Amino acid sequence: MERLSTSFFRHAGGVLLAGLFLQAGAAEQSQLDPQEAYRISQAVVGTAPGDYTLRDREGRPVRLSSYRGQPLLVSFIYTGCFQVCPSDTALIARAVDATQDLLGHGTFRVASIGFNVPFDSPQAMAAFARERGISARNWEFLSPDMRTIGPLARDFGFSYLPTPKGFDHLTQLTVVDRDGRIFRQLYGDGLNAQAIVSTLRDMDNGVVPVPSGWSGVVARVRLLCTVYDSNTGSYRTNYAVVIGLLAGASILGSVAWLLFSEWRSQRKQA
């Protein structure tokens, strides 16, 4: 079984509004069982969540099926959290930005879903995104309703528990494939660009998806000439590869020039 990192679970502090305990069944336990939550999370891999209808930041209905055709990264948050959800969202944002810088925009989409219903309204989700400076066109913040949140969270294998200080919940990023099936769950310290790129590559049988045309050529060159830097959470130029490519190109150019010179010399003699 995959080793659980120390940040696999987060206790999300925040204002606990009246009625939240009723939403989750007023469980008596004070924190989630890590092993059980992990089991629930992994049990949904390979399954397809239902085609739920949620609302975007403008209040417009959005069906999950509308995301099919591209990989989708899904995180669960609640807007009343003042520490964990903002920091995890910032972590995901850095990973998403680094992945898009490497592969190009339009390679995948992202959705953050508010689970503190009814308080994670479209207006609250819009404010949360705005305060975090997230304006990417491929990243939406969605609000379910009271009837949807329970089955929606179960379909994604997301566990959370209301506590007197907020919520104890799973730190999870769900990767959904183009057909709408859950391909992989990423947790805690694994929420980085390297994990996302690796997952997208594994999803396509070892081939990292890149856009078509010239942007795809640029992305392939960047993939070849960059290496992941765990200190910055981004990809940087691998100068050893660049030097090797330049040296190889120089050798090929020299050989081509020698062959051309020999061919021209023989032609003159003829």
Rosetta silent file (secondary structure, phi, psi, omega in degrees, C-alpha in Angstrom):
SEQUENCE: MERLSTSFFRHAGGVLLAGLFLQAGAAEQSQLDPQEAYRISQAVVGTAPGDYTLRDREGRPVRLSSYRGQPLLVSFIYTGCFQVCPSDTALIARAVDATQDLLGHGTFRVASIGFNVPFDSPQAMAAFARERGISARNWEFLSPDMRTIGPLARDFGFSYLPTPKGFDHLTQLTVVDRDGRIFRQLYGDGLNAQAIVSTLRDMDNGVVPVPSGWSGVVARVRLLCTVYDSNTGSYRTNYAVVIGLLAGASILGSVAWLLFSEWRSQRKQA
SCORE:     score description
SCORE:     0.000 S_00000001
   1 L     0.000  142.798  179.335    0.000    0.000    0.000 S_00000001
   2 L   -58.279  136.834 -179.207    1.179    3.501   -0.780 S_00000001
   3 L   -70.651  135.212  179.181    2.831    5.116    2.198 S_00000001
   4 L   -84.530  129.812 -179.945    0.790    7.839    3.797 S_00000001
   5 L   -80.063  167.760 -178.727    2.602   11.150    4.160 S_00000001
   6 L   -67.613  -20.523  179.752    2.455   13.273    7.274 S_00000001
   7 L  -102.766   20.291  179.558    0.207   15.742    5.448 S_00000001
   8 L   -60.099  -38.849  177.467   -2.207   13.075    4.258 S_00000001
   9 E  -116.941  144.757  175.600   -4.796   14.487    6.650 S_00000001
  10 E  -129.356  138.429  170.832   -5.341   18.087    7.605 S_00000001
  11 E   -91.937  109.442 -174.705   -7.444   19.499   10.375 S_00000001
  12 E   -88.162  108.628  178.907   -9.062   22.438    8.659 S_00000001
  13 E   -79.510  157.071  179.121   -9.753   25.207   11.129 S_00000001
  14 E   163.076 -179.281 -179.923  -12.421   27.784   10.557 S_00000001
  15 L   -78.976  123.691  178.954  -15.778   29.024   11.756 S_00000001
  16 L   -93.900  111.451 -176.114  -18.172   26.135   12.249 S_00000001
  17 L   -85.729  155.569 -176.565  -21.630   27.370   11.385 S_00000001
  18 L   -60.699  137.701  176.295  -24.811   26.004   12.930 S_00000001
  19 L    99.551  -10.149 -176.142  -26.230   22.927   11.266 S_00000001
  20 H   -68.259  -34.353  179.919  -22.988   21.493    9.904 S_00000001
  21 H   -64.337  -34.849  178.187  -23.058   18.533   12.254 S_00000001
  22 H   -65.342  -34.485 -179.087  -26.472   17.581   10.906 S_00000001
  23 H   -60.260  -40.751 -175.609  -25.069   17.642    7.396 S_00000001
  24 L  -104.598   13.274  173.601  -22.522   14.911    8.140 S_00000001
  25 L    89.050    9.078  176.937  -24.579   12.928   10.590 S_00000001
  26 L    51.456   50.824 -178.638  -23.163   14.403   13.812 S_00000001
  27 L   -61.309  144.568 -177.193  -20.467   11.725   14.076 S_00000001
  28 L   -81.651  -24.870 -178.126  -19.158   11.222   17.586 S_00000001
  29 L   -69.077  150.988 -175.385  -15.541   10.647   16.587 S_00000001
  30 L   -95.429  -13.491  177.744  -13.244   13.676   16.719 S_00000001
  31 L  -153.105  160.489 -179.310  -11.001   12.764   13.785 S_00000001
  32 L   -74.087  153.024  172.350  -10.924   10.537   10.738 S_00000001
  33 L   -84.125  112.915 -175.486   -9.337    7.110   10.721 S_00000001
  34 H   -56.166  -45.749 -177.300   -6.399    7.551    8.263 S_00000001
  35 H   -66.294  -39.952 -179.923   -6.325    3.945    7.071 S_00000001
  36 H   -69.001  -41.869  178.593  -10.080    3.771    6.539 S_00000001
  37 H   -63.719  -38.886  177.339  -10.173    7.104    4.711 S_00000001
  38 H   -64.697  -41.903  178.970   -7.303    5.934    2.499 S_00000001
  39 H   -61.317  -45.006  179.041   -9.129    2.675    1.769 S_00000001
  40 H   -61.846  -41.675 -179.663  -12.279    4.569    0.806 S_00000001
  41 H   -63.343  -44.925 -177.948  -10.254    6.899   -1.408 S_00000001
  42 H   -73.967  -25.094 -176.526   -8.484    4.084   -3.238 S_00000001
  43 H   -65.413  -22.902 -177.335  -11.647    2.006   -3.612 S_00000001
  44 L   -91.320   -5.202  178.870  -13.098    4.434   -6.173 S_00000001
  45 L   -61.386  129.252 -177.875  -10.076    4.343   -8.524 S_00000001
  46 L    95.708   -8.153  179.109  -11.303    3.022  -11.869 S_00000001
  47 L  -100.471  163.906  179.956  -14.897    4.079  -11.264 S_00000001
  48 L  -110.273  119.303  175.520  -16.827    6.942  -12.852 S_00000001
  49 L   -59.317  154.986  178.214  -18.501    9.504  -10.570 S_00000001
  50 L   -64.065  161.909 -178.805  -22.135   10.262  -11.326 S_00000001
  51 L   -85.953   74.572 -177.821  -23.051   13.051  -13.696 S_00000001
  52 L   -78.119  153.898  174.706  -23.888   15.587  -11.005 S_00000001
  53 E  -106.648  123.022  178.278  -24.960   19.137  -11.714 S_00000001
  54 E  -118.983 -179.410  178.399  -23.137   21.836   -9.733 S_00000001
  55 E  -120.085  138.636  178.700  -23.011   25.625   -9.997 S_00000001
  56 L   -84.896 -172.665 -175.207  -20.028   27.690  -11.057 S_00000001
  57 L   -65.585  -18.042  177.357  -18.984   31.050   -9.597 S_00000001
  58 L   -95.197    2.016 -179.054  -21.622   32.801  -11.665 S_00000001
  59 L    84.416    5.167 -178.728  -24.350   30.478  -10.426 S_00000001
  60 L   -81.788  143.552  179.769  -24.631   28.725  -13.770 S_00000001
  61 E   -69.403  138.014  178.292  -25.286   24.955  -13.813 S_00000001
  62 E  -133.115  123.595  177.641  -22.298   22.783  -14.724 S_00000001
  63 E   -92.851  142.283 -179.959  -22.552   19.031  -15.300 S_00000001
  64 H   -60.644  -31.028 -179.379  -19.526   16.869  -14.542 S_00000001
  65 H   -64.170  -19.251 -179.835  -19.912   15.201  -17.923 S_00000001
  66 H   -69.304  -13.740  179.542  -19.047   18.549  -19.562 S_00000001
  67 H   -88.950   -7.337 -177.596  -15.427   17.998  -18.485 S_00000001
  68 L   -66.963  149.596 -176.409  -15.037   14.776  -20.440 S_00000001
  69 L   109.042  -19.447  175.742  -12.564   14.796  -23.298 S_00000001
  70 L  -137.364  151.744  172.373   -9.715   16.180  -21.166 S_00000001
  71 L   -60.043  145.976 -178.270   -8.064   15.048  -17.929 S_00000001
  72 E  -129.512  130.460  175.436   -9.631   16.728  -14.911 S_00000001
  73 E  -102.416  125.697 -175.098   -8.030   17.466  -11.522 S_00000001
  74 E  -121.566  127.547  173.341  -10.562   17.669   -8.678 S_00000001
  75 E  -123.406  152.732  176.224   -9.977   18.979   -5.153 S_00000001
  76 E  -110.802  133.151 -178.606  -12.453   19.444   -2.301 S_00000001
  77 E  -137.539  170.748  164.480  -12.272   22.584   -0.161 S_00000001
  78 L  -139.090  137.050 -167.326  -14.406   24.649    2.161 S_00000001
  79 L   -72.530  -18.467  178.865  -14.309   28.402    2.086 S_00000001
  80 L   -78.459   -5.627  179.925  -14.558   28.932    5.861 S_00000001
  81 E   -74.964  133.173 -177.891  -11.131   27.357    6.339 S_00000001
  82 L  -107.670    0.898 -176.849   -8.480   29.948    7.162 S_00000001
  83 L  -135.021  -63.576 -170.324   -5.345   27.798    7.052 S_00000001
  84 H   -71.876  -53.537 -177.927   -5.312   24.348    5.434 S_00000001
  85 H   -59.785  -43.257  175.686   -7.590   24.759    2.411 S_00000001
  86 H   -61.651  -41.431 -178.982   -5.925   28.035    1.347 S_00000001
  87 H   -69.395  -39.803  178.286   -2.430   26.539    1.728 S_00000001
  88 H   -66.883  -39.089  178.478   -3.389   23.326   -0.098 S_00000001
  89 H   -65.330  -39.026  176.755   -5.055   25.328   -2.871 S_00000001
  90 H   -63.900  -38.245  178.031   -1.921   27.480   -3.191 S_00000001
  91 H   -63.108  -45.798  178.349    0.133   24.271   -3.396 S_00000001
  92 H   -64.169  -39.829 -179.479   -2.101   22.917   -6.155 S_00000001
  93 H   -60.910  -42.493  177.947   -1.991   26.287   -7.938 S_00000001
  94 H   -63.617  -40.953  179.854    1.822   26.215   -8.046 S_00000001
  95 H   -66.379  -41.154  179.250    1.747   22.645   -9.356 S_00000001
  96 H   -65.060  -44.424  179.707   -0.862   23.522  -11.982 S_00000001
  97 H   -61.708  -44.158 -179.303    1.075   26.603  -13.126 S_00000001
  98 H   -65.620  -38.505  179.394    4.337   24.643  -13.394 S_00000001
  99 H   -67.271  -42.257  179.002    2.629   21.826  -15.307 S_00000001
 100 H   -67.952  -36.186  176.202    0.971   24.240  -17.712 S_00000001
 101 H   -61.277  -34.439 -178.231    4.243   26.106  -18.250 S_00000001
 102 H   -79.964  -47.411 -172.157    5.807   22.792  -19.218 S_00000001
 103 H   -96.396  -18.176 -175.610    3.029   21.194  -21.275 S_00000001
 104 L    99.767  155.012 -179.763    1.123   24.234  -22.460 S_00000001
 105 L   -75.293  150.678  179.511   -2.336   25.506  -21.586 S_00000001
 106 L    90.803    3.754 -179.448   -5.353   23.420  -22.487 S_00000001
 107 L   -77.009  -32.041 -179.268   -3.733   20.090  -21.597 S_00000001
 108 L  -154.362  172.881  178.641   -6.059   19.486  -18.633 S_00000001
 109 E  -126.638  162.696 -175.953   -8.723   21.173  -16.512 S_00000001
 110 E  -132.612  140.914  176.080   -9.119   21.783  -12.780 S_00000001
 111 E  -138.434  127.328  172.541  -12.185   21.924  -10.526 S_00000001
 112 E  -106.701  128.265 -174.472  -12.340   22.794   -6.823 S_00000001
 113 E  -113.812  128.822  178.285  -15.582   21.723   -5.156 S_00000001
 114 E   -82.189  128.011 -177.037  -16.908   23.235   -1.938 S_00000001
 115 L  -104.728   -4.948  179.376  -18.157   20.606    0.508 S_00000001
 116 L   -90.520   75.107 -176.949  -19.466   22.855    3.298 S_00000001
 117 L   -83.249  137.994    7.295  -22.996   23.095    1.944 S_00000001
 118 L   -96.745   11.768 -171.998  -24.855   25.456    1.865 S_00000001
 119 L   -78.073  -22.728  175.730  -22.166   27.936    2.928 S_00000001
 120 L   -85.862   64.992 -178.817  -19.823   27.223    0.004 S_00000001
 121 L   -75.270  168.523  175.196  -22.121   29.128   -2.339 S_00000001
 122 H   -54.652  -38.183  179.647  -21.064   30.383   -5.776 S_00000001
 123 H   -66.665  -41.318  179.499  -20.393   33.798   -4.223 S_00000001
 124 H   -67.248  -39.181  179.421  -18.243   32.281   -1.466 S_00000001
 125 H   -67.572  -37.908  177.663  -16.325   30.140   -3.966 S_00000001
 126 H   -63.621  -42.065  179.295  -15.750   33.177   -6.196 S_00000001
 127 H   -65.794  -39.655  179.171  -14.384   35.137   -3.240 S_00000001
 128 H   -61.339  -46.699  179.815  -12.127   32.217   -2.235 S_00000001
 129 H   -64.250  -41.786 -178.481  -10.664   31.995   -5.756 S_00000001
 130 H   -64.973  -42.628 -179.948  -10.239   35.755   -5.984 S_00000001
 131 H   -65.780  -27.085  178.111   -8.475   35.974   -2.629 S_00000001
 132 L   -89.971   -0.501  178.126   -6.058   33.246   -3.755 S_00000001
 133 L    69.328   29.029 -178.421   -5.383   35.051   -7.030 S_00000001
 134 L   -96.642  114.923 -178.261   -6.621   32.123   -9.148 S_00000001
 135 L  -132.193   13.272 -178.973   -7.905   33.312  -12.506 S_00000001
 136 L   -60.217  137.142 -177.217   -6.885   30.456  -14.842 S_00000001
 137 L   -68.349  -23.934 -177.845   -9.506   29.866  -17.532 S_00000001
 138 L   -95.308   11.505 -178.303   -9.288   26.100  -17.125 S_00000001
 139 E  -121.001  117.256  179.562   -9.879   26.188  -13.334 S_00000001
 140 E  -115.871  151.098  176.513  -13.422   26.391  -11.996 S_00000001
 141 E  -112.834  120.947 -168.350  -14.789   26.573   -8.450 S_00000001
 142 E  -118.292  148.789  179.951  -18.048   24.635   -8.089 S_00000001
 143 E  -120.206  120.620  171.853  -20.859   24.469   -5.528 S_00000001
 144 L   -85.634  177.713  174.589  -23.017   21.356   -5.001 S_00000001
 145 L  -109.519 -179.077 -175.361  -26.344   21.380   -3.155 S_00000001
 146 H   -61.477  -36.691 -178.947  -27.446   19.558   -0.007 S_00000001
 147 H   -75.522  -23.575 -172.796  -28.718   16.520   -1.908 S_00000001
 148 H   -90.782  -36.221 -168.316  -25.588   16.253   -4.050 S_00000001
 149 H   -59.391  -40.112 -179.323  -22.662   16.670   -1.677 S_00000001
 150 H   -60.413  -60.793  179.119  -23.031   13.291    0.100 S_00000001
 151 H   -64.709  -31.317  178.490  -23.085   11.019   -2.963 S_00000001
 152 H   -63.659  -48.176  179.080  -20.640   13.307   -4.785 S_00000001
 153 H   -62.526  -40.350  178.756  -18.035   13.018   -2.007 S_00000001
 154 H   -63.931  -41.243 -179.289  -18.541    9.235   -1.842 S_00000001
 155 H   -62.952  -30.883  179.090  -18.099    8.881   -5.610 S_00000001
 156 L   -92.984   -0.355  179.885  -14.755   10.688   -5.368 S_00000001
 157 L    68.126   28.312 -177.618  -13.687    8.773   -2.245 S_00000001
 158 L   -95.419  124.443 -179.688  -13.406   12.018   -0.293 S_00000001
 159 L  -109.406  138.104  175.857  -13.767   11.730    3.486 S_00000001
 160 E  -151.773  154.769 -176.271  -14.435   14.603    5.882 S_00000001
 161 E  -141.528  124.278  177.153  -15.711   14.987    9.412 S_00000001
 162 E   -69.937  139.024  178.610  -17.121   18.097   11.111 S_00000001
 163 E  -131.675  168.618  179.015  -15.395   19.005   14.374 S_00000001
 164 L   -59.425  -21.290 -177.870  -15.846   21.853   16.866 S_00000001
 165 L  -104.297   -1.417 -178.595  -13.015   23.731   15.131 S_00000001
 166 E   148.672 -116.628  179.045  -13.971   23.075   11.523 S_00000001
 167 E  -138.571  142.475  166.548  -13.417   19.894    9.544 S_00000001
 168 E  -100.302  119.913 -174.631  -11.042   16.957    9.642 S_00000001
 169 E  -146.225  164.582 -178.971  -10.701   15.949    6.002 S_00000001
 170 E   -77.444  132.300  173.147   -8.609   14.135    3.476 S_00000001
 171 L   -88.681  103.325 -166.914   -6.007   16.161    1.559 S_00000001
 172 E  -143.435  138.090  171.555   -6.654   14.714   -1.864 S_00000001
 173 E  -121.796  115.310 -176.969   -6.360   15.625   -5.530 S_00000001
 174 E   -93.398  128.899  178.084   -8.364   13.297   -7.764 S_00000001
 175 E  -103.759  116.971 -178.567   -7.205   12.816  -11.361 S_00000001
 176 E  -105.017  134.346 -177.496  -10.075   11.915  -13.704 S_00000001
 177 L   -80.368 -177.819 -174.995   -9.307   10.624  -17.198 S_00000001
 178 L   -64.955  -23.112 -179.295  -10.857   11.762  -20.479 S_00000001
 179 L   -92.111    3.984  177.515  -13.666    9.223  -20.172 S_00000001
 180 L    86.713   16.296  178.553  -14.719   10.475  -16.746 S_00000001
 181 L  -104.301  144.295  179.782  -13.152    7.661  -14.699 S_00000001
 182 E   -71.059  119.329 -176.267  -10.979    8.209  -11.641 S_00000001
 183 E   -94.532  -39.424 -176.671   -7.445    7.338  -12.688 S_00000001
 184 E  -160.324  152.129  173.957   -5.396    8.192   -9.602 S_00000001
 185 E  -111.753  130.948  176.074   -5.543    9.869   -6.195 S_00000001
 186 E  -111.105  142.063 -173.792   -2.731   12.206   -5.132 S_00000001
 187 E  -129.425  150.806  166.402   -2.235   13.070   -1.471 S_00000001
 188 H    42.419 -115.821 -176.787   -0.472   15.572    0.761 S_00000001
 189 H   -67.303  -11.762  179.389    3.146   16.032   -0.233 S_00000001
 190 H   -83.960    4.550  179.494    2.384   14.426   -3.617 S_00000001
 191 L   -85.385   75.191 -179.273    0.486   17.523   -4.768 S_00000001
 192 L  -142.631  169.494 -175.757    3.211   18.798   -7.085 S_00000001
 193 H   -62.818  -38.590 -179.188    3.909   19.280  -10.768 S_00000001
 194 H   -60.457  -42.054 -179.822    6.082   16.175  -11.035 S_00000001
 195 H   -67.108  -38.711  179.867    3.233   13.981   -9.736 S_00000001
 196 H   -66.582  -47.274  179.256    0.731   15.593  -12.108 S_00000001
 197 H   -61.187  -43.332  179.013    2.994   15.214  -15.159 S_00000001
 198 H   -61.609  -40.641  179.645    3.771   11.619  -14.188 S_00000001
 199 H   -66.925  -42.848  178.084    0.063   10.848  -13.816 S_00000001
 200 H   -63.588  -36.866  177.396   -0.806   12.402  -17.177 S_00000001
 201 H   -65.654  -46.672 -179.815    2.003   10.384  -18.752 S_00000001
 202 H   -64.856  -32.923  178.871    0.812    7.128  -17.175 S_00000001
 203 H   -62.731  -33.018 -179.293   -2.734    7.904  -18.262 S_00000001
 204 L  -104.406   33.380  175.630   -1.554    7.970  -21.882 S_00000001
 205 L    56.040   46.690  174.023    0.583    4.826  -21.632 S_00000001
 206 L    90.217   -2.605  179.757    3.870    6.593  -21.064 S_00000001
 207 L  -106.874  121.962  178.745    3.309    9.475  -23.487 S_00000001
 208 L   -74.648  126.166 -178.945    2.960   12.923  -21.988 S_00000001
 209 L   -69.518  132.746  176.266    0.047   14.725  -23.687 S_00000001
 210 L  -133.255  156.230  179.357    1.034   17.916  -25.499 S_00000001
 211 L   -64.139  162.936  176.596   -0.951   20.291  -27.714 S_00000001
 212 L   -82.462  167.910  176.492   -0.884   19.905  -31.467 S_00000001
 213 L    77.477 -157.710 -175.669    0.991   22.216  -33.805 S_00000001
 214 H   -63.567  -36.600  179.177    3.925   24.468  -32.958 S_00000001
 215 H   -63.248  -32.781  176.905    3.009   24.701  -29.273 S_00000001
 216 H   -68.151  -37.302  177.607    3.270   20.904  -29.095 S_00000001
 217 H   -63.642  -44.448  178.835    6.771   21.021  -30.607 S_00000001
 218 H   -61.661  -42.231 -179.728    7.817   23.598  -28.015 S_00000001
 219 H   -63.060  -40.055  179.683    6.332   21.454  -25.236 S_00000001
 220 H   -65.275  -39.761  177.888    8.260   18.375  -26.430 S_00000001
 221 H   -64.679  -42.076  179.982   11.517   20.326  -26.477 S_00000001
 222 H   -65.517  -38.634  177.183   10.852   21.623  -22.969 S_00000001
 223 H   -60.829  -39.018 -178.278   10.083   18.095  -21.756 S_00000001
 224 H   -72.812  -33.413 -170.596   13.388   16.933  -23.155 S_00000001
 225 H  -106.147   11.921 -179.843   15.431   19.834  -21.798 S_00000001
 226 E  -124.016  160.413  178.164   13.958   20.328  -18.334 S_00000001
 227 E  -139.048  145.955 -177.523   14.168   18.584  -14.984 S_00000001
 228 E   -75.511  131.567  178.254   11.912   18.859  -11.945 S_00000001
 229 E  -106.637  107.670 -176.987   13.322   20.926   -9.075 S_00000001
 230 L   -67.904  -21.393  179.923   11.779   19.761   -5.796 S_00000001
 231 L   -71.324  -35.206 -178.941   13.087   22.851   -3.990 S_00000001
 232 L  -104.535  -14.235 -178.266   11.031   25.240   -6.114 S_00000001
 233 L    73.103   21.077 -178.433    8.256   22.867   -7.176 S_00000001
 234 E  -136.263  175.691  178.707    8.833   23.768  -10.822 S_00000001
 235 E   -98.429  137.774  178.517   10.755   22.593  -13.877 S_00000001
 236 E  -125.279  161.540 -178.675   14.108   24.147  -14.736 S_00000001
 237 E   -65.474  130.398  175.810   16.409   23.847  -17.724 S_00000001
 238 L   -92.675   95.649 -173.090   18.655   20.789  -17.606 S_00000001
 239 H   -66.468  -25.129  177.138   21.829   22.314  -19.045 S_00000001
 240 H   -63.405  -41.946  178.255   23.554   18.947  -19.247 S_00000001
 241 H   -67.733  -43.270 -179.746   20.907   17.787  -21.714 S_00000001
 242 H   -60.299  -45.117  179.172   21.039   21.071  -23.612 S_00000001
 243 H   -63.428  -40.471  178.458   24.835   20.874  -23.909 S_00000001
 244 H   -62.615  -41.924  178.668   24.577   17.258  -24.994 S_00000001
 245 H   -65.409  -41.702  179.069   22.038   18.136  -27.673 S_00000001
 246 H   -65.492  -39.957  178.302   24.167   21.033  -28.915 S_00000001
 247 H   -64.471  -43.034  178.529   27.256   18.823  -28.977 S_00000001
 248 H   -62.734  -42.439  179.026   25.366   16.145  -30.883 S_00000001
 249 H   -64.137  -36.796  179.314   24.019   18.716  -33.341 S_00000001
 250 H   -65.361  -42.230  179.394   27.542   20.078  -33.811 S_00000001
 251 H   -64.987  -45.114  179.321   28.932   16.622  -34.561 S_00000001
 252 H   -62.610  -38.718  178.402   26.122   15.857  -37.006 S_00000001
 253 H   -64.790  -40.077  178.990   26.677   19.235  -38.654 S_00000001
 254 H   -64.899  -43.897  178.575   30.410   18.571  -39.014 S_00000001
 255 H   -62.513  -43.124  179.561   29.805   15.138  -40.525 S_00000001
 256 H   -62.337  -40.172  179.347   27.222   16.578  -42.926 S_00000001
 257 H   -66.460  -40.463  177.828   29.672   19.314  -43.988 S_00000001
 258 H   -63.279  -42.861  178.785   32.462   16.794  -44.587 S_00000001
 259 H   -64.163  -41.361  179.226   30.162   14.611  -46.682 S_00000001
 260 H   -65.348  -42.228  179.808   28.979   17.620  -48.656 S_00000001
 261 H   -63.001  -41.409  178.950   32.574   18.815  -49.210 S_00000001
 262 H   -64.913  -42.336  179.505   33.612   15.342  -50.401 S_00000001
 263 H   -63.605  -40.559 -179.151   30.636   15.130  -52.753 S_00000001
 264 H   -68.764  -37.346  179.345   31.407   18.580  -54.186 S_00000001
 265 H   -64.176  -44.231 -179.894   35.119   17.705  -54.632 S_00000001
 266 H   -66.346  -34.537  179.278   34.275   14.512  -56.488 S_00000001
 267 H   -66.637  -39.670  177.989   31.790   16.348  -58.675 S_00000001
 268 H   -64.540  -40.195 -179.725   34.429   18.917  -59.656 S_00000001
 269 H   -65.665  -35.718  178.762   36.904   16.186  -60.529 S_00000001
 270 L   -68.113    0.000    0.000   34.263   14.464  -62.672 S_00000001
